[in-house]
Amino acid sequence: MNMALTRKFKETVRARAQHDPEFRKALLVEAVELLLEGDVETGKALLRNYVNATIGFEELAKEVNFPSKSLMRMLSAKGNPRADNLFSVISHLQKATGVHLAVGA
């Protein structure tokens, strides 16, 4: 069952991400880990929250040269992003927010 997030919850996440670098980092790390584990739906949801809590879809769209509405759709519950688009988004988010990820075995 997928529950819609309230505006207050989204605002709380945004405020914390803007003021707490460790929380911001954990949010992106968790999103990417979920994607790598195959939980694409939850990973996209967290990635969407991360975008909303940090640079926003309009700024991200400018940087990745992709329409903001397409980015929002791509990270929606029904979105089906191509790998190159998804990795482009993650790469830019790392640069824009100063959170850098590395894969370990």
Buried (B, 14 or more C-beta within 10 A) or exposed (E): EEEEBEEEEBEEBBEBBEEEEEEBBEBBBBBBBBBEEEBBBBBBBBBBBBBBBBBEBEBBBEBBEBEBEBBBEBBBEEBEBEEEBBEBBBEBBBEBBEBEBEEEE
